[in-house]
Amino acid sequence: MTGFYFDEHMNRVVADALILRGYHVVMAVDVGMEGKDDDTEHLVFAAKNDLVMVSFDHPFAVRTLVRADHAGLICLSYSIRENIGRMIDVLIEFAQLYEPERDSGQVFWLS
């Protein structure tokens, strides 16, 4: 099953809802990763733990397009930032379709 790594800007309510549905979610704030660098620390942590990183950081996602050394990066649209239900639905749909062999190293723009 797909696991997620939420950067420090993701909402705990979303993480808790996914965990209640059986998904593995690690939040940066729970593993001492607050204030860490996206490119050299957050993405590396997610990759080492075979977790798809989830963020709203669009500049970071653009930089990551040229990398393939990760399990995947989901960049969520700013338009759903306040829509908890939509974020949960989008991430569940992603998890149901995610295939590591096909999707590792890719950036996904979801809204």
C-alpha positions in Angstrom: 0.0 0.0 0.0 1.2 3.5 -0.8 2.6 5.5 2.1 2.8 9.2 2.2 5.2 11.7 3.7 3.5 15.1 4.5 5.8 18.1 4.6 5.3 20.5 7.4 2.7 22.5 5.6 0.2 19.7 5.3 -2.9 19.4 7.5 -2.9 16.9 10.3 -6.7 16.3 9.8 -5.9 15.0 6.3 -3.2 12.7 7.7 -5.5 11.4 10.4 -8.3 10.7 8.0 -6.0 8.7 5.7 -4.6 6.8 8.7 -8.1 5.9 9.8 -8.7 4.5 6.3 -5.6 2.3 6.6 -3.0 4.4 4.8 0.5 4.9 6.2 1.2 8.6 6.7 4.3 10.2 8.2 4.2 13.9 9.0 7.4 15.9 9.0 6.5 17.5 12.3 6.3 14.1 13.9 9.8 13.0 12.9 11.8 16.1 13.7 11.9 17.4 10.1 10.6 20.9 10.7 12.5 23.6 8.9 14.5 21.1 6.8 15.4 21.7 3.2 12.9 20.2 0.7 15.5 19.1 -1.9 18.2 17.7 0.3 16.4 16.5 3.4 12.6 16.1 3.0 12.7 14.4 -0.4 15.6 12.2 0.8 13.8 11.2 3.9 10.7 10.3 1.9 12.8 8.3 -0.6 14.7 6.4 2.1 11.3 5.4 3.6 9.6 4.6 0.3 7.0 7.3 0.9 5.4 9.5 -1.7 6.0 13.1 -0.6 3.0 15.4 -0.5 3.4 19.2 -0.6 1.9 22.5 -1.7 5.3 23.8 -2.6 5.1 24.4 -6.4 8.7 25.8 -6.9 10.0 22.7 -5.1 7.9 20.4 -7.4 9.2 22.2 -10.5 12.8 21.6 -9.3 12.0 18.0 -8.6 10.8 17.4 -12.2 14.5 16.7 -13.2 15.0 14.1 -10.5 14.1 10.5 -10.4 15.6 9.5 -7.0 12.4 9.4 -5.1 9.2 7.4 -4.7 7.1 10.2 -6.1 6.1 13.8 -5.3 2.5 15.0 -5.2 2.1 18.7 -5.5 -1.4 19.8 -4.5 -3.1 22.8 -6.1 -3.5 25.8 -3.9 -7.2 25.8 -4.8 -7.8 22.8 -2.5 -5.7 24.0 0.4 -8.8 24.7 2.5 -10.8 21.8 1.2 -10.0 18.9 3.6 -12.5 16.5 2.0 -11.1 17.1 -1.5 -7.5 16.6 -0.3 -8.5 13.3 1.3 -10.3 12.1 -1.9 -7.5 13.1 -4.2 -4.9 11.3 -2.1 -7.0 8.1 -1.7 -7.6 8.1 -5.5 -3.8 8.5 -6.1 -3.0 5.7 -3.7 -5.4 3.4 -5.4 -3.8 4.0 -8.8 -0.1 4.3 -7.7 2.3 1.6 -8.9 5.8 2.0 -7.6 7.4 0.5 -10.7 5.7 2.9 -13.0 5.3 6.0 -10.8 8.5 6.3 -8.8 10.5 9.4 -9.7 7.6 11.3 -11.0 5.9 14.5 -10.0 2.1 14.5 -9.8 0.1 17.8 -10.0 -3.2 17.1 -8.3 -6.2 19.3 -7.6 
